[in-house]
Structures are given as structure tokens and as C-alpha cells.
Amino acid sequence: MNWKQRTPKIPLDHYDNTYTKLAKLNGITNIDQFLNPLSNVICNSYLLKNIDALAQRIILAIRNREAITISGDPD
């Protein structure tokens, strides 16, 4: 496996913590705004296909104490 070290989009400082370094690698300048976006920036989750069925399945899994795995595709 060949590893590639990414160049930060924003220069790193020696006192940056892990979260700040990850944010800078991805060009995020305001971590608080990124993690807690305003409601006018967030899209309506009910526009996603089958979101009602998904919500019901998650609720059922929680009630049955099943393991839940969440994955995503950044594309």
C-alpha cells in the first residue's frame, strides 16, 4: 500500500490539536460553524429517498438493542 501525505489547504501551526489539523487539511477555517451549522445551511433530510423507512428501522434496532453501523460516502 502506498501512503500519500496530504498537503494542508491551510498552513498548520505547531500548537494545533488533532481536530484543528484535520479541519485545516480539508480547508475548514471555522470548526464550530462546521460542526454546528445554522439551520438555513442544512438540507431537509426528508428529501432523501426512503428516509421514513430508514428512521423506523433505526428505531426498531434501538428497541431490540441491535448493533447499528453508519457509513457514508464523501462523494
C-alpha positions as CSV (number, residue, x, y, z in Angstrom):
1,M,0.0,0.0,0.0
2,N,1.3,3.4,-0.9
3,W,0.6,6.2,1.6
4,K,0.3,9.8,0.4
5,Q,0.7,12.6,2.9
6,R,-1.8,15.4,2.1
7,T,-0.7,19.0,2.0
8,P,-2.9,21.1,4.2
9,K,-5.1,23.7,2.4
10,I,-4.5,26.0,5.4
11,P,-1.0,26.1,7.0
12,L,-0.6,24.2,10.2
13,D,0.7,25.6,13.5
14,H,2.8,23.7,16.0
15,Y,0.1,24.0,18.7
16,D,-2.8,22.7,16.6
17,N,-4.7,19.8,18.1
18,T,-5.8,16.8,16.0
19,Y,-9.3,18.3,15.2
20,T,-7.7,21.5,14.0
21,K,-5.2,19.7,11.9
22,L,-7.9,17.6,10.2
23,A,-10.0,20.7,9.6
24,K,-7.1,22.5,8.0
25,L,-6.3,19.5,5.8
26,N,-9.8,19.8,4.4
27,G,-9.8,23.7,4.2
28,I,-12.2,24.2,7.1
29,T,-11.5,27.5,8.7
30,N,-14.2,27.7,11.4
31,I,-14.6,24.3,13.2
32,D,-17.5,25.5,15.4
33,Q,-19.5,26.7,12.4
34,F,-18.8,23.4,10.5
35,L,-19.8,21.2,13.4
36,N,-22.8,23.4,14.4
37,P,-24.2,24.8,11.1
38,L,-27.1,27.2,11.0
39,S,-30.4,25.8,10.1
40,N,-30.6,27.7,6.8
41,V,-27.4,25.8,5.6
42,I,-28.6,22.3,6.4
43,C,-30.7,20.5,3.8
44,N,-34.0,18.9,4.7
45,S,-33.3,15.2,5.5
46,Y,-36.9,14.2,4.4
47,L,-35.8,14.9,0.8
48,L,-33.8,11.7,1.0
49,K,-35.4,8.6,-0.6
50,N,-36.9,6.1,1.9
51,I,-35.9,8.3,4.9
52,D,-39.1,7.3,6.8
53,A,-38.4,3.6,6.4
54,L,-34.8,4.2,7.5
55,A,-35.9,6.1,10.6
56,Q,-38.4,3.3,11.5
57,R,-35.6,0.6,11.1
58,I,-33.2,2.6,13.3
59,I,-35.9,2.9,16.0
60,L,-36.6,-0.8,15.8
61,A,-32.9,-1.6,16.0
62,I,-32.5,0.6,19.1
63,R,-35.5,-1.0,20.8
64,N,-34.1,-4.5,20.0
65,R,-30.6,-3.5,21.2
66,E,-29.2,-4.4,17.8
67,A,-25.8,-3.1,16.7
68,I,-26.0,-0.2,14.3
69,T,-23.3,0.7,11.8
70,I,-23.4,4.0,10.0
71,S,-21.2,4.5,6.9
72,G,-21.0,7.3,4.4
73,D,-19.6,8.2,1.0
74,P,-17.9,11.6,0.9
75,D,-18.5,11.9,-2.9
